[in-house]
Amino acid sequence: MSSLSFEYQFFPVSHPAEGAGGKTGNWRVVKPIVSERCIACNACFLWCPEGTIQVRGKRAEVNYEYCKGCGVCANVCPVKAISMVSET
């Protein structure tokens, strides 16, 4: 019996790769800003559809080169530590 990769089946997480193909460019309207209230719970990391959030230490960090500004991270944050700020 062959081994199955359960990680892919239950947690299909995409990650941005280096290169111009996945970069956001200048069309993003809002961007997430992580405040000091972040408790590093990994909810934003798990739900980010672009995989642009990493939790390092006790705080989430956003890779703005690839972030599309969809706001999913702000919606799933249990302590409302992420706010969407206009870039215009």
Secondary structure, DSSP 8 states (H G I E B T S, - for coil): -----HHHHH-------SSGGG--TT---EEEEE-TT----SHHHHH-TT--EEEETTEEEE-TTT-----HHHHH-TT--EEEEE--
